[in-house]
Amino acid sequence: APGVFSSAGCHQERRMISCGIWPDGKKLVAVVLDDAGRAGKPILVPRTERAAESLAIYLTEDLAAEIVIVDACLKERIGRALVHSGRVWVAPAAVVEPIRHAAALSARTTAAMLARLPRIPVLRSQLRRPASDPRQLTLL
């Protein structure tokens, strides 16, 4: 998506719809940020195959959102449902967990934080796109 000038006019910022997904017990917590960075109400879904596939379709096809998950979720149903979309970013737990614990973030706030990572250049550099074929290695 092309950049647009911020209201301050000083720098360009990237506009996008993004979503962070965080596992919380038997459910997933998803928080969608609109293109202005405003968070919507959290979406809570059970950690089942059907719910993961429905959430993935909603986020990638209906909203065309960029999705951020933590690397451990790649092995879960939601990760498998998202990996072929080309819209998922993976945040390393080694980056997310210390922030989450130091700030005592709830699952909802953690999901919102994940959704913000692609919008922050220094943190976006910590994200990676997963290989769509699990046998394929990510080279950089």
DSSP file (Angstrom, degrees, kcal/mol; ACC not computed):
  #  RESIDUE AA STRUCTURE BP1 BP2  ACC     N-H-->O    O-->H-N    N-H-->O    O-->H-N    TCO  KAPPA ALPHA  PHI   PSI    X-CA   Y-CA   Z-CA
    1    1 A A              0   0    0      0, 0.0    14,-0.1     0, 0.0     2,-0.0   0.000 360.0 360.0 360.0 138.0    0.0    0.0    0.0
    2    2 A P        -     0   0    0      0, 0.0    13,-0.5     0, 0.0     2,-0.1  -0.332 360.0-110.5 -68.0 151.5    1.3    3.4   -0.8
    3    3 A G  E     -A   14   0A   0     11,-0.1     2,-0.3     9,-0.0    11,-0.2  -0.403  28.4-155.0 -76.6 158.2    2.3    5.7    2.0
    4    4 A V  E     -A   13   0A   0      9,-1.9     9,-2.1    -2,-0.1     2,-0.2  -0.935  26.5 -98.0-129.5 155.4    0.4    8.8    2.9
    5    5 A F  E     -A   12   0A   0     -2,-0.3     7,-0.2     7,-0.2     5,-0.0  -0.515  39.0-121.7 -74.9 140.5    1.5   11.9    4.7
    6    6 A S    >   -     0   0    0      5,-1.6     3,-1.1    -2,-0.2    -1,-0.1  -0.243  30.7-100.6 -71.1 167.6    0.7   12.1    8.4
    7    7 A S  T 3  S+     0   0    0      1,-0.3    -1,-0.1     2,-0.1    -2,-0.1   0.807 126.3  55.8 -61.8 -28.3   -1.4   14.9    9.7
    8    8 A A  T 3  S-     0   0    0      3,-0.1    -1,-0.3     1,-0.1    -3,-0.0   0.731  98.6-143.5 -75.5 -21.2    1.9   16.6   10.9
    9    9 A G    <   +     0   0    0     -3,-1.1    -2,-0.1     2,-0.2     3,-0.1   0.520  69.6 110.2  74.2   4.6    3.2   16.4    7.3
   10   10 A C  S    S+     0   0    0      1,-0.2     2,-0.3    -5,-0.0    -1,-0.1   0.814  80.8   5.9 -84.0 -32.0    6.7   15.7    8.6
   11   11 A H  S    S-     0   0    0     -7,-0.0    -5,-1.6     2,-0.0     2,-0.3  -0.949  75.0-102.1-148.3 163.4    7.1   12.1    7.5
   12   12 A Q  E     -A    5   0A   0     -2,-0.3     2,-0.4    -7,-0.2    -7,-0.2  -0.702  33.1-168.8 -88.7 143.7    5.4    9.4    5.6
   13   13 A E  E     -A    4   0A   0     -9,-2.1    -9,-1.9    -2,-0.3     2,-0.4  -0.976  23.0-117.0-130.0 148.8    3.6    6.6    7.5
   14   14 A R  E     -A    3   0A   0     -2,-0.4     2,-0.4   -11,-0.2   -11,-0.1  -0.677  23.1-148.2 -87.1 132.6    2.2    3.4    6.1
   15   15 A R        +     0   0    0    -13,-0.5     2,-0.3    -2,-0.4    20,-0.1  -0.850  34.8 136.4-100.8 134.9   -1.5    2.9    6.3
   16   16 A M        -     0   0    0     -2,-0.4     2,-0.5    19,-0.3    21,-0.3  -0.979  53.4-112.6-165.1 159.6   -2.8   -0.6    6.7
   17   17 A I        +     0   0    0     47,-0.4    49,-2.5    -2,-0.3     2,-0.3  -0.898  45.6 177.9 -94.4 130.9   -5.3   -2.8    8.5
   18   18 A S  E     -Bc  33  66B   0     15,-1.8    15,-3.5    -2,-0.5     2,-0.4  -0.927  16.7-161.3-135.2 160.1   -3.5   -5.1   10.8
   19   19 A C  E     -Bc  32  67B   0     47,-2.5    49,-3.0    -2,-0.3     2,-0.4  -0.997   5.4-155.5-143.8 134.6   -4.4   -7.7   13.4
   20   20 A G  E     -Bc  31  68B   0     11,-2.1    11,-2.3    -2,-0.4     2,-0.4  -0.907  10.9-160.7-107.0 140.0   -2.5   -9.3   16.2
   21   21 A I  E     -Bc  30  69B   0     47,-2.2    49,-0.5    -2,-0.4     9,-0.2  -0.983   9.7-179.9-124.0 129.3   -3.5  -12.8   17.4
   22   22 A W  E     -B   29   0B   0      7,-2.8     7,-2.9    -2,-0.4     2,-0.3  -0.993  26.3-125.6-129.5 132.3   -2.5  -14.1   20.9
   23   23 A P  E     +B   28   0B   0      0, 0.0     2,-0.3     0, 0.0     5,-0.2  -0.584  27.3 179.6 -75.7 136.9   -3.3  -17.5   22.4
   24   24 A D  E >   -B   27   0B   0      3,-3.2     3,-1.7    -2,-0.3     2,-0.3  -0.793  55.1 -66.8-140.8  93.3   -5.0  -17.3   25.8
   25   25 A G  T 3  S-     0   0    0     -2,-0.3    -1,-0.1     1,-0.3     0, 0.0  -0.460 118.1  -8.1  64.7-123.3   -5.9  -20.7   27.3
   26   26 A K  T 3  S+     0   0    0     -2,-0.3    21,-1.9    -3,-0.1     2,-0.3   0.317 130.1  59.2 -90.5   8.6   -8.6  -22.4   25.2
   27   27 A K  E <  S-BD  24  46B   0     -3,-1.7    -3,-3.2    19,-0.3     2,-0.4  -0.876  72.2-127.5-133.3 165.8   -9.2  -19.4   23.0
   28   28 A L  E     -BD  23  45B   0     17,-3.3    17,-2.0    -2,-0.3     2,-0.6  -0.914  18.4-149.6-108.4 141.0   -7.4  -17.0   20.6
   29   29 A V  E     -BD  22  44B   0     -7,-2.9    -7,-2.8    -2,-0.4     2,-0.4  -0.960  16.0-174.9-111.9 121.2   -7.6  -13.3   21.1
   30   30 A A  E     -BD  21  43B   0     13,-2.7    13,-3.4    -2,-0.6     2,-0.5  -0.959   6.4-169.8-117.8 133.5   -7.5  -11.2   17.9
   31   31 A V  E     -B   20   0B   0    -11,-2.3   -11,-2.1    -2,-0.4     2,-0.4  -0.987   9.1-155.3-124.7 123.2   -7.4   -7.4   17.9
   32   32 A V  E     -B   19   0B   0     -2,-0.5     8,-2.5     9,-0.4     2,-0.5  -0.814   2.1-157.6 -99.1 133.3   -7.8   -5.6   14.6
   33   33 A L  E     -BE  18  39B   0    -15,-3.5   -15,-1.8    -2,-0.4     6,-0.2  -0.927  15.9-134.4-106.3 133.3   -6.4   -2.1   14.1
   34   34 A D    >   -     0   0    0      4,-2.4     3,-2.4    -2,-0.5   -18,-0.2  -0.166  40.4 -85.7 -75.6-179.8   -7.9    0.1   11.4
   35   35 A D  T 3  S+     0   0    0      1,-0.3   -19,-0.3     2,-0.1    -1,-0.1   0.649 131.6  54.7 -67.5 -11.6   -5.7    2.0    9.0
   36   36 A A  T 3  S-     0   0    0      2,-0.1    -1,-0.3   -21,-0.1   -19,-0.1   0.411 121.3-107.4 -95.3   0.2   -5.5    4.9   11.5
   37   37 A G    <   +     0   0    0     -3,-2.4     2,-0.4   -21,-0.3    -2,-0.1   0.571  69.4 146.2  87.6   9.7   -4.3    2.5   14.2
   38   38 A R        -     0   0    0      1,-0.0    -4,-2.4     0, 0.0     2,-0.3  -0.664  45.1-129.3 -83.1 133.7   -7.5    2.4   16.2
   39   39 A A  B     -E   33   0B   0     -2,-0.4    -6,-0.2    -6,-0.2     2,-0.1  -0.630  17.1-150.4 -84.5 136.3   -8.2   -0.9   17.9
   40   40 A G        -     0   0    0     -8,-2.5     3,-0.1    -2,-0.3    -1,-0.1  -0.300  42.8 -65.7 -87.9-178.3  -11.5   -2.6   17.6
   41   41 A K        -     0   0    0      1,-0.1    -9,-0.4    -2,-0.1    -1,-0.2  -0.407  66.4 -95.3 -65.4 146.4  -13.2   -4.8   20.1
   42   42 A P        -     0   0    0      0, 0.0     2,-0.6     0, 0.0   -11,-0.2  -0.347  30.2-137.1 -65.6 145.0  -11.3   -8.1   20.6
   43   43 A I  E     -D   30   0B   0    -13,-3.4   -13,-2.7    -3,-0.1     2,-0.5  -0.921  19.2-162.9-101.6 121.9  -12.4  -11.1   18.7
   44   44 A L  E     +D   29   0B   0     -2,-0.6   -15,-0.2   -15,-0.2   -17,-0.0  -0.931  15.5 167.3-110.7 124.7  -12.4  -14.2   20.8
   45   45 A V  E     -D   28   0B   0    -17,-2.0   -17,-3.3    -2,-0.5    -2,-0.0  -0.977  37.2-106.0-134.4 148.7  -12.5  -17.6   19.1
   46   46 A P  E     -D   27   0B   0      0, 0.0     2,-1.7     0, 0.0   -19,-0.3  -0.337  37.0-109.4 -67.9 156.7  -11.9  -21.2   20.4
   47   47 A R  S    S+     0   0    0    -21,-1.9     2,-0.3     4,-0.1    30,-0.1  -0.382  75.3 126.6 -85.8  59.0   -8.7  -22.8   19.4
   48   48 A T  S  > S-     0   0    0     -2,-1.7     4,-2.5     1,-0.1     5,-0.2  -0.736  72.1-113.4-112.2 162.8  -10.4  -25.3   17.0
   49   49 A E  H  > S+     0   0    0     -2,-0.3     4,-2.5     1,-0.2     5,-0.2   0.934 116.3  47.6 -59.0 -48.7   -9.6  -26.1   13.4
   50   50 A R  H  > S+     0   0    0      1,-0.2     4,-2.4     2,-0.2    -1,-0.2   0.912 113.4  46.8 -63.2 -44.4  -13.0  -24.6   12.2
   51   51 A A  H  > S+     0   0    0      2,-0.2     4,-2.7     1,-0.2     5,-0.2   0.903 112.2  51.2 -65.3 -41.2  -12.7  -21.4   14.2
   52   52 A A  H  X S+     0   0    0     -4,-2.5     4,-2.6     2,-0.2    -2,-0.2   0.923 111.9  46.5 -61.7 -44.9   -9.0  -20.9   13.1
   53   53 A E  H  X S+     0   0    0     -4,-2.5     4,-2.3     2,-0.2    -2,-0.2   0.906 113.4  48.9 -65.2 -41.6  -10.0  -21.3    9.4
   54   54 A S  H  X S+     0   0    0     -4,-2.4     4,-2.5     2,-0.2    -2,-0.2   0.918 113.0  47.2 -64.2 -43.5  -13.0  -19.0    9.8
   55   55 A L  H  X S+     0   0    0     -4,-2.7     4,-2.7     2,-0.2     5,-0.2   0.920 111.5  51.4 -63.8 -43.6  -10.9  -16.3   11.5
   56   56 A A  H  X S+     0   0    0     -4,-2.6     4,-2.6    -5,-0.2     5,-0.4   0.914 111.6  46.9 -60.6 -43.7   -8.2  -16.6    8.9
   57   57 A I  H  X>S+     0   0    0     -4,-2.3     4,-2.4     2,-0.2     5,-1.4   0.934 112.9  49.3 -64.4 -46.0  -10.7  -16.2    6.1
   58   58 A Y  I  <>S+     0   0    0     -4,-2.5     5,-1.9     3,-0.2     4,-0.3   0.935 116.9  40.8 -58.2 -48.5  -12.3  -13.2    7.8
   59   59 A L  I  <5S+     0   0    0     -4,-2.7     6,-2.8     3,-0.2    -2,-0.2   0.908 124.4  34.0 -70.4 -43.1   -9.0  -11.5    8.4
   60   60 A T  I  <5S+     0   0    0     -4,-2.6    -3,-0.2    -5,-0.2    -2,-0.2   0.872 131.3  25.4 -84.9 -37.8   -7.2  -12.2    5.1
   61   61 A E  I  <5S+     0   0    0     -4,-2.4    -3,-0.2    -5,-0.4    -2,-0.1   0.904 128.6  35.7 -95.2 -48.3  -10.1  -12.1    2.6
   62   62 A D  I   <S+     0   0    0     -5,-1.4    -3,-0.2    -4,-0.3    -4,-0.1   0.919 135.4  21.9 -74.3 -43.3  -12.8   -9.9    4.1
   63   63 A L  S   <S-     0   0    0     -5,-1.9    -3,-0.2    -6,-0.2    -4,-0.1   0.660  86.8-141.4 -97.3 -18.5  -10.5   -7.4    5.8
   64   64 A A        +     0   0    0     -6,-0.3   -47,-0.4     1,-0.2    -4,-0.2   0.901  44.1 170.0  53.2  43.1   -7.3   -7.8    3.8
   65   65 A A        -     0   0    0     -6,-2.8     2,-0.5   -49,-0.1   -47,-0.3  -0.499  41.6-123.9 -85.9 151.6   -5.4   -7.4    7.1
   66   66 A E  E     -c   18   0B   0    -49,-2.5   -47,-2.5    -2,-0.2     2,-0.4  -0.852  35.9-150.8 -87.4 128.6   -1.8   -8.0    7.7
   67   67 A I  E     -cf  19  88B   0     20,-3.0    22,-3.4    -2,-0.5     2,-0.5  -0.860  11.9-161.5-112.4 137.5   -1.7  -10.5   10.6
   68   68 A V  E     +cf  20  89B   0    -49,-3.0   -47,-2.2    -2,-0.4     2,-0.3  -0.973  15.6 168.8-119.1 127.0    1.0  -10.8   13.3
   69   69 A I  E     -cf  21  90B   0     20,-2.3    22,-3.0    -2,-0.5     2,-0.2  -0.897  38.2-105.1-127.3 160.0    1.4  -14.0   15.4
   70   70 A V  E >   - f   0  91B   0    -49,-0.5     3,-2.0    -2,-0.3     4,-0.4  -0.572  39.3-107.8 -81.9 152.6    4.1  -15.1   17.7
   71   71 A D  G >  S+     0   0    0     20,-2.1     3,-1.4     1,-0.3     4,-0.4   0.787 115.9  63.1 -55.9 -32.7    6.3  -17.9   16.3
   72   72 A A  G >  S+     0   0    0      1,-0.3     3,-0.9     2,-0.2    -1,-0.3   0.787  94.3  63.9 -63.1 -25.5    4.9  -20.6   18.6
   73   73 A C  G X  S+     0   0    0     -3,-2.0     6,-1.1     1,-0.2     3,-1.0   0.654  81.6  79.0 -73.9 -14.7    1.5  -20.1   16.8
   74   74 A L  G <  S+     0   0    0     -3,-1.4    -1,-0.2    -4,-0.4    -2,-0.2   0.842  94.2  48.8 -60.2 -31.6    2.9  -21.3   13.5
   75   75 A K  G <  S+     0   0    0     -3,-0.9    -1,-0.3    -4,-0.4    -2,-0.2   0.579 101.9  82.8 -84.3 -10.5    2.6  -24.9   14.7
   76   76 A E  S <> S-     0   0    0     -3,-1.0     4,-2.3    -4,-0.2     5,-0.2  -0.346  97.8 -97.0 -89.5 172.9   -1.0  -24.3   15.9
   77   77 A R  H  > S+     0   0    0      1,-0.2     4,-2.3     2,-0.2     5,-0.2   0.884 122.7  53.1 -55.7 -43.1   -4.2  -24.4   13.8
   78   78 A I  H  > S+     0   0    0      1,-0.2     4,-1.6     2,-0.2    -1,-0.2   0.900 108.7  49.6 -64.7 -39.8   -4.3  -20.7   13.3
   79   79 A G  H  > S+     0   0    0     -6,-1.1     4,-2.1     1,-0.2    -1,-0.2   0.923 112.0  47.6 -63.1 -44.7   -0.7  -20.6   12.0
   80   80 A R  H  < S+     0   0    0     -4,-2.3     4,-0.4    -7,-0.3    -1,-0.2   0.860 111.7  51.3 -64.9 -34.8   -1.4  -23.4    9.5
   81   81 A A  H  < S+     0   0    0     -4,-2.3    -1,-0.2    -5,-0.2    -2,-0.2   0.804 118.4  37.2 -71.7 -28.7   -4.6  -21.6    8.4
   82   82 A L  H >< S+     0   0    0     -4,-1.6     3,-2.3    -5,-0.2     5,-0.5   0.735  92.0  85.2 -94.0 -25.1   -2.8  -18.3    7.8
   83   83 A V  G >< S+     0   0    0     -4,-2.1     3,-0.6     1,-0.3     5,-0.2   0.776  90.7  48.6 -57.8 -33.2    0.6  -19.4    6.4
   84   84 A H  G 3  S+     0   0    0     -4,-0.4    -1,-0.3     1,-0.2    -2,-0.1   0.534  92.3  80.4 -84.7  -5.0   -0.6  -19.7    2.8
   85   85 A S  G <  S-     0   0    0     -3,-2.3    -1,-0.2     1,-0.1    -2,-0.2   0.759  87.6-138.3 -73.1 -24.6   -2.3  -16.2    2.8
   86   86 A G  S <  S+     0   0    0     -3,-0.6    -3,-0.1    -4,-0.5    -2,-0.1   0.560  84.9  92.1  75.0   6.9    0.9  -14.3    2.3
   87   87 A R        +     0   0    0     -5,-0.5   -20,-3.0   -21,-0.1     2,-0.4   0.274  58.6 102.2-115.1   8.6   -0.4  -11.8    4.9
   88   88 A V  E     -f   67   0B   0     -6,-0.3     2,-0.4   -22,-0.2   -20,-0.2  -0.795  47.2-166.5-103.8 138.7    1.1  -13.2    8.1
   89   89 A W  E     -f   68   0B   0    -22,-3.4   -20,-2.3    -2,-0.4     2,-0.5  -0.896  13.7-141.9-113.2 146.8    4.1  -11.9    9.9
   90   90 A V  E     -fG  69 128B   0     38,-2.8    38,-1.6    -2,-0.4   -20,-0.2  -0.953   8.9-159.6-115.8 125.0    5.8  -13.9   12.7
   91   91 A A  E     -f   70   0B   0    -22,-3.0   -20,-2.1    -2,-0.5     2,-0.2  -0.870  26.1-116.8-100.3 131.0    7.2  -12.1   15.8
   92   92 A P    >>  -     0   0    0      0, 0.0     4,-2.1     0, 0.0     3,-1.9  -0.457  11.6-135.7 -68.7 135.7    9.8  -14.0   17.7
   93   93 A A  H 3> S+     0   0    0      1,-0.3     4,-2.5     2,-0.2   -23,-0.0   0.819 104.5  68.3 -57.6 -30.6    8.8  -14.9   21.3
   94   94 A A  H 34 S+     0   0    0      1,-0.2    -1,-0.3     2,-0.2    -3,-0.0   0.731 108.9  36.2 -63.9 -21.1   12.2  -13.7   22.4
   95   95 A V  H <> S+     0   0    0     -3,-1.9     4,-0.9     2,-0.1    -2,-0.2   0.830 122.7  42.2 -93.0 -43.5   11.1  -10.1   21.4
   96   96 A V  H  X S+     0   0    0     -4,-2.1     4,-2.8     1,-0.2     5,-0.2   0.928 107.0  56.8 -74.3 -47.9    7.4  -10.4   22.5
   97   97 A E  H  X S+     0   0    0     -4,-2.5     4,-2.7     1,-0.2     5,-0.3   0.884 104.8  49.5 -59.4 -45.4    7.6  -12.2   25.8
   98   98 A P  H  > S+     0   0    0      0, 0.0     4,-2.5     0, 0.0    -1,-0.2   0.909 115.1  45.3 -62.3 -38.4   10.0   -9.8   27.7
   99   99 A I  H  X S+     0   0    0     -4,-0.9     4,-2.4     2,-0.2    -2,-0.2   0.941 113.4  50.6 -65.5 -46.9    7.9   -6.8   26.7
  100  100 A R  H  <>S+     0   0    0     -4,-2.8     5,-2.2     1,-0.2     4,-0.4   0.911 116.0  40.7 -58.0 -46.0    4.7   -8.6   27.6
  101  101 A H  H ><5S+     0   0    0     -4,-2.7     3,-0.6     3,-0.2    -1,-0.2   0.902 113.7  51.8 -73.1 -41.1    6.0   -9.7   31.0
  102  102 A A  H 3<5S+     0   0    0     -4,-2.5    -2,-0.2    -5,-0.3    -1,-0.2   0.876 118.6  37.5 -63.8 -36.3    7.7   -6.3   31.8
  103  103 A A  T 3<5S-     0   0    0     -4,-2.4    -1,-0.2    -5,-0.2    -2,-0.2   0.431 104.7-128.9 -94.9   1.0    4.5   -4.4   31.0
  104  104 A A  T < 5 -     0   0    0     -3,-0.6     2,-0.2    -4,-0.4    -3,-0.2   0.926  39.8-171.6  51.1  51.3    2.2   -7.0   32.5
  105  105 A L      < -     0   0    0     -5,-2.2    -1,-0.2    -6,-0.2     2,-0.1  -0.497  17.2-131.8 -78.4 140.5    0.1   -7.0   29.4
  106  106 A S     >  -     0   0    0     -2,-0.2     4,-2.4     1,-0.1     5,-0.2  -0.276  33.5 -99.4 -75.4 171.9   -3.2   -8.9   29.1
  107  107 A A  H  > S+     0   0    0      2,-0.2     4,-2.4     1,-0.2     5,-0.2   0.910 125.1  50.0 -60.5 -42.7   -4.0  -11.2   26.2
  108  108 A R  H  > S+     0   0    0      1,-0.2     4,-2.1     2,-0.2    -1,-0.2   0.930 112.6  45.5 -62.8 -45.9   -6.0   -8.4   24.5
  109  109 A T  H  > S+     0   0    0      1,-0.2     4,-2.4     2,-0.2    -1,-0.2   0.864 111.4  53.1 -67.7 -35.5   -3.3   -5.8   25.0
  110  110 A T  H  X S+     0   0    0     -4,-2.4     4,-2.6     2,-0.2    -1,-0.2   0.919 108.6  49.9 -64.4 -43.2   -0.6   -8.3   23.7
  111  111 A A  H  X S+     0   0    0     -4,-2.4     4,-2.0     1,-0.2    -2,-0.2   0.907 111.7  48.7 -61.3 -41.5   -2.7   -8.9   20.6
  112  112 A A  H  X S+     0   0    0     -4,-2.1     4,-1.2     2,-0.2    -1,-0.2   0.892 109.9  52.0 -65.4 -39.1   -3.0   -5.2   20.0
  113  113 A M  H >X S+     0   0    0     -4,-2.4     4,-1.0     1,-0.2     3,-0.6   0.930 108.4  51.0 -61.9 -44.9    0.7   -4.8   20.5
  114  114 A L  H >< S+     0   0    0     -4,-2.6     3,-0.8     1,-0.2    -1,-0.2   0.906 106.3  55.0 -58.6 -41.7    1.4   -7.5   17.9
  115  115 A A  H 3< S+     0   0    0     -4,-2.0    -1,-0.2     1,-0.2    -2,-0.2   0.787 107.3  51.5 -62.7 -27.0   -0.9   -5.7   15.5
  116  116 A R  H X< S+     0   0    0     -4,-1.2     3,-1.5    -3,-0.6     4,-0.5   0.689  86.2  85.9 -83.6 -18.6    1.2   -2.5   15.9
  117  117 A L  G X< S+     0   0    0     -4,-1.0     3,-1.5    -3,-0.8     7,-0.2   0.864  84.9  53.0 -56.1 -43.0    4.6   -4.1   15.2
  118  118 A P  G 3  S+     0   0    0      0, 0.0    -1,-0.3     0, 0.0    -2,-0.1   0.707 104.3  59.5 -67.4 -14.4    4.5   -3.8   11.4
  119  119 A R  G <  S+     0   0    0     -3,-1.5  -105,-0.2    -4,-0.2    -2,-0.2   0.574  93.4  71.8 -86.2 -10.6    3.8   -0.1   11.8
  120  120 A I  S X> S-     0   0    0     -3,-1.5     4,-3.2    -4,-0.5     3,-1.0  -0.909  73.6-151.5-111.9 107.1    7.0    0.6   13.7
  121  121 A P  H 3> S+     0   0    0      0, 0.0     4,-1.5     0, 0.0    -1,-0.2   0.835  93.5  50.0 -49.5 -45.6   10.1    0.3   11.4
  122  122 A V  H 34 S+     0   0    0      1,-0.2     4,-0.1     2,-0.2    -5,-0.0   0.848 119.3  38.8 -65.4 -32.3   12.6   -0.7   14.1
  123  123 A L  H X4 S+     0   0    0     -3,-1.0     3,-1.8    -6,-0.2     4,-0.4   0.804 107.0  63.2 -86.6 -31.4   10.2   -3.5   15.3
  124  124 A R  H >< S+     0   0    0     -4,-3.2     3,-1.5     1,-0.3    -2,-0.2   0.851  94.5  64.0 -58.4 -32.8    9.0   -4.5   11.8
  125  125 A S  T 3< S+     0   0    0     -4,-1.5    -1,-0.3    -5,-0.3    -2,-0.2   0.698  96.7  57.7 -65.4 -17.3   12.6   -5.4   11.1
  126  126 A Q  T <  S+     0   0    0     -3,-1.8    -1,-0.3    -9,-0.1    -2,-0.2   0.593  93.4  86.5 -85.9 -11.9   12.2   -8.1   13.8
  127  127 A L    <   -     0   0    0     -3,-1.5     2,-0.3    -4,-0.4   -36,-0.2  -0.489  59.1-166.0 -87.4 157.3    9.3   -9.8   12.0
  128  128 A R  B     -G   90   0B   0    -38,-1.6   -38,-2.8    -2,-0.2    -2,-0.0  -0.974  22.8-120.8-139.1 156.4    9.6  -12.4    9.3
  129  129 A R        -     0   0    0     -2,-0.3   -40,-0.2   -40,-0.2     2,-0.1  -0.827  37.1-125.5 -91.5 132.5    7.3  -13.9    6.7
  130  130 A P        -     0   0    0      0, 0.0     2,-0.2     0, 0.0   -42,-0.1  -0.403  24.9-101.2 -76.8 156.0    6.9  -17.7    7.2
  131  131 A A        -     0   0    0      5,-0.2     7,-0.1     1,-0.1   -48,-0.0  -0.569  24.8-140.7 -69.9 137.0    7.6  -20.2    4.4
  132  132 A S  S    S+     0   0    0     -2,-0.2    -1,-0.1     1,-0.1   -48,-0.1   0.763  92.1  58.9 -75.3 -22.9    4.3  -21.3    2.9
  133  133 A D  S >  S-     0   0    0      1,-0.1     3,-2.7   -50,-0.1    -1,-0.1  -0.934  81.9-143.7-104.0 120.0    5.6  -24.9    2.6
  134  134 A P  T 3  S+     0   0    0      0, 0.0    -1,-0.1     0, 0.0    -3,-0.1   0.704 101.3  57.0 -59.0 -18.0    6.7  -26.2    6.0
  135  135 A R  T 3  S+     0   0    0      2,-0.1     2,-0.3    -3,-0.0    -3,-0.0   0.581  90.1  93.4 -85.9  -9.3    9.6  -28.1    4.3
  136  136 A Q  S <  S-     0   0    0     -3,-2.7     2,-0.3    -5,-0.0    -5,-0.2  -0.644  72.5-135.7 -86.2 138.7   10.9  -24.8    2.9
  137  137 A L        -     0   0    0     -2,-0.3     2,-0.5    -7,-0.1    -2,-0.1  -0.719  11.2-127.5 -93.5 142.8   13.5  -22.9    4.9
  138  138 A T        -     0   0    0     -2,-0.3    -7,-0.0    -7,-0.1   -10,-0.0  -0.801  21.2-160.2 -86.8 126.0   13.4  -19.1    5.4
  139  139 A L              0   0    0     -2,-0.5    -1,-0.1     1,-0.1    -2,-0.0   0.045 360.0 360.0 -95.5  23.8   16.8  -17.7    4.3
  140  140 A L              0   0    0      0, 0.0    -1,-0.1     0, 0.0    -2,-0.0   0.102 360.0 360.0 176.5 360.0   17.1  -14.3    6.0
